[in-house]
Amino acid sequence: MTDIQNQRAGFAAIIGAPNAGKSTLVNRLTGTKVSIVTQKVQTTRFPVRGIAMYGDAQIVLVDTPGIFSPRRRLDRAMVASAWGGAEEADAVVHLVDAASHIAAQGKEGTPADRRSAEDTETIISALKESGKKVILALNKIDGMRRDTLLALSQQLFETGVYSEVFMISALSGDGVDDLGRRLAGMMPAGPWLYPEDQSADVPMRVLAAEITREKVYLRVHEELPYSAAVETTSFEERPDGSARIEQTIYVERDSQRPIVLGKGGQTLKWIGQKAREELTELLDRPVHLFLTVKVDPKWQDSRALYAQFGLDYDV
């Protein structure tokens, strides 16, 4: 335990286009899993506060939803949540997928690369309007040529919205500690906001729902678009020390329900088993998990679901 007089604590927001690697970076900085990571873009729907310790400094990391051009109510709530997290933070990191950004500028770029680059330009424009200087972190640098990275760094730095640049790989950890130490130095003096051994500030009902949603996407990411949500409807502490958790998986169309169930219920069984294993390890006790799949074309208009994730329904 450090001397309280030397302690520093504050908030650092990680913003970026969908799939830039924000959740992977938060998980890497905290050294534990506090955000779900899947191959789907837009998996983070609410700011997850991961807690990283660097010497005397405690960094409360706000892993924001990806910033993009919103179309639906849920999109608008997620983008508003992301910008809200950035406005209230002591430090802001703009994470850019370097490989995707470079690819978007050439003939080999995919539509996803171009969308990511467009979302990055949207963020840069908004930062220019706000006048806020942020840290640029070029991510996914693995295997990239140094001269290519330096050229991209210079190009983005000349927009005038960045105070400094870090080159990192959130996946391998390369350069992440340097970024962590820089963020630690930006935290204001003051007592820690959380106990030293705490790694996240997420209600357990929400984290349990997110873990199950991750398993849904890991198993059916090819067949199922983003039309799924998970709600923890019951979380009961049992006398024998175990936990009984009931969750509902919502899909938008009747045709999507069999995808989640699978032949003979095998897909749902796999999702439940994997989620239960992770929850058992996380809670350090037996978990009884019960999953139900419901069709609700209007789940994205459910105030209760927005409240569960701390999103503003009326944005």
N, C-alpha and C positions, 0 to 999 in steps of 0.2 A: 504494500500500500504506500503510495507516494504522499509526501507532505501536502496537506490541503492548500497551503499557501502557494505552491508551485503548479497547482492543477489548472488545466485549460479545458474548455468544453464548448462545443458549438455544433452547428449544422452545416453539412456540405451536400448540395444537391447535384445529382448526376443527370444531366439532360442529354437528349440526342434523338435521332431518328429511330423508328422501330427497328429492332434487331441489330442495333449498333454494338450490343454487348454490355448494356448497363447492369443487368442483373448478375451477369458473370463477374463484372468488376466489383460490385458490392459484395458478392459472396467471397471473392478473392481477398478484398481488404479486411473483411471481418474474420476470415478464416473458417467460416461455417456457412451453412446454407440458410439464407433468410429470404431469398427470392427464387421463384421457380424459373427454371431455364429450359426452354424447349426450342425446337427448330421453327416454331411458329413465330411470326412477328406479332406484336401486340399482346404478349402473354401477361405483362404486368399491367394491372388495371387500377392499382391504387398505390400511393407512395408507401413503400416499406422502409421502416427505419431500422437499418442495420447499425451496429455499434462497433467501431474499430478503436483499438487502443494503440497509441504510438507514444511510448514513454509516459510523460506526465499529461499528455493530451488525449481527450476522448472526442472522437469524431462521430457524430450521429449522422449516418448516411441516408439521405432520402433518395431512394431508387424510384424515380418518377416514371409514369407511363411514357411511351414514345411520343414525340411531338410530330404531328402530321396534319394534313388538311382534313378537318372533321366534316363528316356528312350526317351521321346519325346522332341522336341524343347521347348515346353512350360515348361516341367519339368526342363530342363537345365536352362532356364531363371529364373524360380522361385528359384531354389537352388542357383544360382549365386547371385540373389537379396538378399537372406537370409544371405549368407556369407559376402556380401558387407556391409549389415547393421551392422553385428557384428564387422567387421574390423574397421569401422569408429566410433564405440561407445566408450564412456567414461567408461561404465560398461556393462557387458554382463551377462544375466541370462539364464542358461540352464534349461528349464522346463521339468521335467520328470513325466509322468503319473505313479505314484507309484503303484497303484492298478494293472494296466496293466502289468507293469514290473515284479511284484511279480507273477502274474498269468502265465506269459510266462515261468517262471522257474519251474512251476509245471504241472501236468497232466491236470489240468482244463483250461490251457491257450488256447485261440482261435487262429486261424491263424492271426487275426488282432493284438492280443497281441504280438505274436512272431514277426510280422513285425515291430511293434512299438519298441520292444526291440532291434531288428537288427538295426533300424534307429538310436537308441540311441547309440549303439556301434559304428556306422559310425561317429557320431558327436564326440564321445570321441576320436576316432582315429585321426580325423582331428584336434581336439584341442591339442592333444599331439604333432602333427607335427608342429603346429603354435607356441607352447610354451606359449600360452595365458592362464592365470588363470581366471576362471570365477566362478560366484556364482551358486551353485546347488540349485534348488527349487523343492522339491518333492511335486507334486500336487495330488489332488483327494485323500486326506488322510482320508476323512470322513469314520468313522466306521472301520478303520484299527487298528490292535493291535500295541501298542507302541513298543513292542520288535521286531516285524516284520519290522516296519519303521526304527528303529535304526540299525538293521542288514543290511537293504538295503542301508541306509545312509553310513554306514561304508564300505560296499562293493564298492560303487561308489566313495567314497572319496579316497579310496586307489589307484584309477587309477592315481592320482597325478595331475589332471587337474582342481581341484576345490579349491578355497580359503576358502570357508565356505558353510554351508548347512542351508537352511530354509525349514521348513515343512509347507505347506499351503493348503488351499482349496480355489481356485479362485472362485468357485461357491458360497460358504457360506461367504467368506471373512476371514475365520480363518487364522491368521498368515500373512495376506497380508500387514497390516499396518507396521508390523515389517520389512518386506522386503522393503516396500516403504521408510521407514525412513533410512534404510541402503543405498539404492540407492541415496537418497537425500544427504547423507554425502559424497558420492563419486563424486558428481557433482563439477566441477571446479568453482572457484570464478569468477564472471562476471555477467553482467546485463542479465535479462531474455530475452529470444529469442522471446517470444510471449506475447501478452497482458494477464494479470492475469486471465481474464474470458474466454479465448479461450481454447477449449478442444481438438481440432484436427486441423491438417494441411493437409487437403485432398481437392482437387478441387471438387466443388459441383457436377459437371457432373459425376465424378468418384464415389463419395459417393452415388449419386442417382442410378447409375447402379448397385452398390454393394447391395443396399437395395432391388432392384427388384430381383437380382440374389438370394439373401437369400430367398425371398418368393418362387421363383421357386423351390429351393431345399427343403424348408419346405413342399411344397405341393406334389411334385412328386419324393421325394428322393428314394422311392422304385423302381419306374419304370425307372427313368432316371439316367444313370451313370454320369460321370463327363464331359459329352460331351455337355456342354451348357455354353454360355457366354452372357453377356448383354452389349450393347453399347448405350450410350446416344448420339443420332444423332442430337438432337436439344434441346436447353435450352433457352427459350425466356422469358424475363421479360415483362409482359403485362402492359399497361397503367393503368388498374384498380388495380394494385398491386399484381395480381396473377402471377403464373408461368406456362408456357406451356412447358411440357417436352415430347419429343418423344424418344422412345427407341426401339431397335431391340434385340430380343432374338434369338441367333443363336443356332441351333442344327446341328448335323453332318449327320443325316440320315433322309430320308423321313418318316420312321416308328416312329421317335421321335416327329414329329410335332403334330400329333393328341394327344400325351400324354400331351403336354403343353397346347394345345387348350382345351382338354376335351370335353365331350359330349355337343353339342350345345354351345361350347365356354365357358362353366361354369368354367373350371379350370383357363383359362386365365383371366376371369372376376375376380375371387377370388384373383389371383396374383396381378392384377392391383389395386383392391380395397385396399388390405392390404399395398401395396407399397405406394399408394397415401395417405392413412391415416398416415403412418409414415413420409412421406415427408412433409405433411401439418404441422404436429407437429414440425418437425425439422426446417422447413423454417419459421414457424409461419405466414403462409398465405395460401390462397387457391391454390391448385395445380391441373392442368388439365394434366392427364397422358395418353399418347397414346402408346399402345404396338403393335408391329408387330412380328410375328414369321417367321424366314427364315431358310431354309435348306442350309447349306454351309459346305460341307465335309472338306474344307480347312480353316475354320475360325481360327484354331490354327496357321496358317501361315500368318495371317493378320498383317502387320507391324503397321497399324493404331490402332489395338486393343492393341498391345504391348505398343505402345506409350501412349495410354490412361492410362495404368496402370504403366507407368514408368519402364517397363521391357526392358532389352537389347535383341533385336531380334536376334542379331548375336553371342550370346554366343555359 
